[in-house]
Amino acid sequence: MNAPETHRIAERFSTHEVDNQAPLLAPYDAWRTDLPLREAIAREGGGWAEREIAAYGVIAGGELMQLGYTANENKPKFKPFDRYGNRIDEVEFHPAYHRIMQLGVAHGVSNFAWRHADQPGAHVARMAISYLHNQADQGSSCPLTMTYACVPALRHQPSLAQAWLPRVIANAYDQRFIPPDQKTGVTIGMGMTEKQGGSDVRSNSTRAYPVGGRGPGELYELVGHKWFFSAPMCDAFLVLAQTEAGVSCFLLPRFDESGSRNAIRIQRLKDKLGDWSNASSEVEFQGATARMLGEEGRGIATILEMVALTRQDCMIGSASLMRQALVQAIHHARHRKAFGKLLVEQPLMQNVLADLALESEAHAVLTARVSRAVDASARDGKNSASEAAFARIATAVGKYWVCKRAPAFVNEAQECLGGAGYVEETNLPRLYRQAPLNSIWEGSGNIQCLDVLRALTREPASRDAFFAELNTAKGGHPALDAEVVRLQAELAADNADRGTLESRSRFLVERMALSLQAAILVRAGDRRVADTFCESRLGGGHGQVFGTLGVGAPLTYLIDRAFA
Ligand SMILES: Cc1cc2nc3c(=O)[nH]c(=O)nc-3n(C[C@H](O)[C@H](O)[C@H](O)COP(=O)(O)OP(=O)(O)OC[C@H]3O[C@@H](n4cnc5c(N)ncnc54)[C@H](O)[C@@H]3O)c2cc1C
C-alpha cells in the first residue's frame, strides 16, 4: 500500500468531529434536581422521609435508569412448558427486571407506606419514591403498585391478612417461583377484566364453586378466564368471580395450599404498545383454588379498596413519566445550539419548556396532595372523614386529567430533542409508548368522569370536600375565583339538568382538575408559578398546544426552577 492510499483510508475514518450534542444526563440525582417535588413532599407531610427518598433519587437517576433500558430491550418470555413437556406456565424475565424489582421493593415503592404506617405522611413519602422509580422504568411499577395497593382489601379477611401481609410489606424481593410460605417477600396482582367486559366488571363470567363451606375465608374452585392479567409471576392475585350471591372477591395464589402449581393456565402474553419490561397475560382458571376475601357478593366493593390506590398510582406514574420527559428536554436544550444560540436561550423554545415545566409541576403537586388525603384516610378514617371524601373525588379527577395529558406532553418533549427524541437510544420513545397506558388501565377516561359525577351527585361529603379545598385558595387569583364561582353555579344548575350532565362531564372534570391544580399552586405560595398557571389554564390565555404561555410569563424562571 503506498502513502496516498493510507491517507485516504485514514480520512474515511475521521470525517468529522462530534460536536453540538448533549452529554449523557445519567447518572444524575433525580431528587435533588427536582425542587417542585421536594417542596410538594415537604408541604404535604412527607419531608421526614427525606433521607430515604434522597437515597433513592441517586439510584433512580443512575443504576435504575440504565436497568430500565436493558429491561425494556429484553421483553419477558412466556414458557408454557419445561424441556420435558411438562406444563409450567411461567414467564421468564431478564435479570435487569429482577434487579429493578429488588431495588424498588428494598427502597419501598411497594411497602414504604405500610412499613411506616404509624407516621403521618408515609403515603406522601412513598409517592415520592414511586415517582422517582417510574422515571427509570414503568413496567415494574405495575406489580409494585398492585402489591402496595392490595393491603386494605387484604385486611378484609384477617386470616388471609395474617398469612400474607408480613411478606407483602417485607422489603425483600424474592423472584423464586416457589410456594409463598417459603419466600422472604411476595408480590400481588389483580384480575378483573374479562373478554366480555372490563369497565363493567359485573359482567364477569368466571364462576367460583365452594370446596366445602361457603363465605368469607372459605376455599373455592375458580373456573373461567381473565383477558388482562398483568405480572402473572406474582405470588397471588385479587380476582373477581361469580357465586350464587353475585360478584365476589378472592385471593388466588399461584401455588395451591398443598404446595402444587395452582390451575392457572397462561394462554399467551399480550403484544403491547409499550410497557415492555412487564408481562401482561391472558389466563384461564381450570378449577384453581382461591379463598374468598370479604363478604360474598360484595366483591366489587372489596376490590375497589385496591383500585382506589392503583388509581392514585396511575396519577403518580403519568406525572412521573412527564417529569422524566421534561428533564430530558431541558437537559438537551441546555446543551444543543441552533442558529448560533443554545436552544434554551431561544424565546420560542423557552416558552415550550416553561409551559411543560408548569404543567409537570401542576401534576406533581396534585398527586402529592391526593397522596396526603389517601394517607390521612388510611391512617385514621373516622377522624379524617373530609380527607377521605376528598381522596375519593380528587383521585378520580386527577386520574382522568393527569393520565390524559401524558401522551401530548411526552410528544412535545420529544420534539424538543428533534430527531434524537424519536430514536430508541433516548428514553423518549419508550416514555411515549407508555404514556397512554395509565389512562386506559384501572378505569378509562370516561369511567373516571362517571365516577366524579357519582361522587358529585350522590356523595355530598365529597363534593363539599372538593369545594372546601378550592376555597382554601380564595382570593389567590381572580381567574381561579371566577372559575370556582362558575363551577359551583353550574353544578347547582345541574341539579335540575341531569340529562346532559353525563355527556358534558369530560369538560367539567377537566375544569375541576385545573381549578384544583391552581388552588394547590396558589396555596404553595410561589406567585410566579401560581399566577402563570391561573392565567394560562384558567384565564383563557393559552392555546391548544404547549409553548403558548402569554407575554410576560417568567419563562426562564420556570425552566430553572423545574430542573436544577
Ligand atoms: C397494559 C395493560 C395491562 C392491564 N392489566 C390488567 C390487569 O392486570 N388486571 C385487570 O383486571 N385488567 C388489566 N387491564 C385491563 C384494563 O383495566 C381494561 O382494559 C380497562 O379497564 C378497560 O376495560 P375494557 O378493555 O374491557 O374496555 P371497555 O370496558 O369495553 O371500555 C371501552 C371504552 O368504553 C368506555 N366506556 C365504558 N363504559 C362506558 C360508559 N358507561 N359510558 C361511556 N364510556 C364508557 C371506556 O372508558 C373505554 O374508553 C390492563 C390493560 C392494559 C392495557
PDBQT file of the ligand as one rigid body, heavy atoms in Angstrom, charges set to zero:
ROOT
HETATM    1  C1  LIG A 601     -51.217  -2.992  29.585  1.00  0.00    +0.000 C 
HETATM    2  C2  LIG A 601     -52.486  -3.295  30.304  1.00  0.00    +0.000 A 
HETATM    3  C3  LIG A 601     -52.443  -4.028  31.464  1.00  0.00    +0.000 A 
HETATM    4  C4  LIG A 601     -53.621  -4.377  32.124  1.00  0.00    +0.000 A 
HETATM    5  N1  LIG A 601     -53.547  -5.144  33.255  1.00  0.00    +0.000 NA
HETATM    6  C5  LIG A 601     -54.689  -5.531  33.852  1.00  0.00    +0.000 A 
HETATM    7  C6  LIG A 601     -54.650  -6.381  34.992  1.00  0.00    +0.000 A 
HETATM    8  O1  LIG A 601     -53.589  -6.754  35.481  1.00  0.00    +0.000 OA
HETATM    9  N2  LIG A 601     -55.815  -6.774  35.548  1.00  0.00    +0.000 N 
HETATM   10  C7  LIG A 601     -57.013  -6.365  35.049  1.00  0.00    +0.000 A 
HETATM   11  O2  LIG A 601     -58.036  -6.742  35.605  1.00  0.00    +0.000 OA
HETATM   12  N3  LIG A 601     -57.088  -5.561  33.966  1.00  0.00    +0.000 NA
HETATM   13  C8  LIG A 601     -55.960  -5.138  33.362  1.00  0.00    +0.000 A 
HETATM   14  N4  LIG A 601     -56.018  -4.333  32.260  1.00  0.00    +0.000 N 
HETATM   15  C9  LIG A 601     -57.317  -4.052  31.669  1.00  0.00    +0.000 C 
HETATM   16  C10 LIG A 601     -57.824  -2.648  31.837  1.00  0.00    +0.000 C 
HETATM   17  O3  LIG A 601     -58.057  -2.348  33.183  1.00  0.00    +0.000 OA
HETATM   18  C11 LIG A 601     -59.081  -2.543  30.951  1.00  0.00    +0.000 C 
HETATM   19  O4  LIG A 601     -58.651  -2.625  29.615  1.00  0.00    +0.000 OA
HETATM   20  C12 LIG A 601     -59.871  -1.284  31.202  1.00  0.00    +0.000 C 
HETATM   21  O5  LIG A 601     -60.454  -1.318  32.475  1.00  0.00    +0.000 OA
HETATM   22  C13 LIG A 601     -60.973  -1.096  30.146  1.00  0.00    +0.000 C 
HETATM   23  O6  LIG A 601     -61.743  -2.255  30.010  1.00  0.00    +0.000 OA
HETATM   24  P1  LIG A 601     -62.004  -2.882  28.561  1.00  0.00    +0.000 P 
HETATM   25  O7  LIG A 601     -60.682  -3.071  27.891  1.00  0.00    +0.000 OA
HETATM   26  O8  LIG A 601     -62.861  -4.078  28.692  1.00  0.00    +0.000 OA
HETATM   27  O9  LIG A 601     -62.772  -1.760  27.768  1.00  0.00    +0.000 OA
HETATM   28  P2  LIG A 601     -64.333  -1.419  27.864  1.00  0.00    +0.000 P 
HETATM   29  O10 LIG A 601     -64.826  -1.637  29.239  1.00  0.00    +0.000 OA
HETATM   30  O11 LIG A 601     -65.012  -2.098  26.768  1.00  0.00    +0.000 OA
HETATM   31  O12 LIG A 601     -64.290   0.137  27.567  1.00  0.00    +0.000 OA
HETATM   32  C14 LIG A 601     -64.010   0.638  26.253  1.00  0.00    +0.000 C 
HETATM   33  C15 LIG A 601     -64.197   2.144  26.289  1.00  0.00    +0.000 C 
HETATM   34  O13 LIG A 601     -65.546   2.433  26.605  1.00  0.00    +0.000 OA
HETATM   35  C16 LIG A 601     -65.604   3.367  27.663  1.00  0.00    +0.000 C 
HETATM   36  N5  LIG A 601     -66.813   3.118  28.426  1.00  0.00    +0.000 N 
HETATM   37  C17 LIG A 601     -67.150   2.034  29.142  1.00  0.00    +0.000 A 
HETATM   38  N6  LIG A 601     -68.341   2.220  29.727  1.00  0.00    +0.000 NA
HETATM   39  C18 LIG A 601     -68.768   3.464  29.395  1.00  0.00    +0.000 A 
HETATM   40  C19 LIG A 601     -69.915   4.249  29.715  1.00  0.00    +0.000 A 
HETATM   41  N7  LIG A 601     -70.867   3.802  30.509  1.00  0.00    +0.000 N 
HETATM   42  N8  LIG A 601     -70.012   5.485  29.179  1.00  0.00    +0.000 NA
HETATM   43  C20 LIG A 601     -69.053   5.969  28.372  1.00  0.00    +0.000 A 
HETATM   44  N9  LIG A 601     -67.959   5.278  28.049  1.00  0.00    +0.000 NA
HETATM   45  C21 LIG A 601     -67.799   4.034  28.556  1.00  0.00    +0.000 A 
HETATM   46  C22 LIG A 601     -64.333   3.183  28.451  1.00  0.00    +0.000 C 
HETATM   47  O14 LIG A 601     -63.971   4.372  29.137  1.00  0.00    +0.000 OA
HETATM   48  C23 LIG A 601     -63.347   2.854  27.341  1.00  0.00    +0.000 C 
HETATM   49  O15 LIG A 601     -62.858   4.044  26.794  1.00  0.00    +0.000 OA
HETATM   50  C24 LIG A 601     -54.859  -3.954  31.606  1.00  0.00    +0.000 A 
HETATM   51  C25 LIG A 601     -54.899  -3.172  30.444  1.00  0.00    +0.000 A 
HETATM   52  C26 LIG A 601     -53.737  -2.846  29.794  1.00  0.00    +0.000 A 
HETATM   53  C27 LIG A 601     -53.817  -2.026  28.538  1.00  0.00    +0.000 C 
ENDROOT
TORSDOF 0
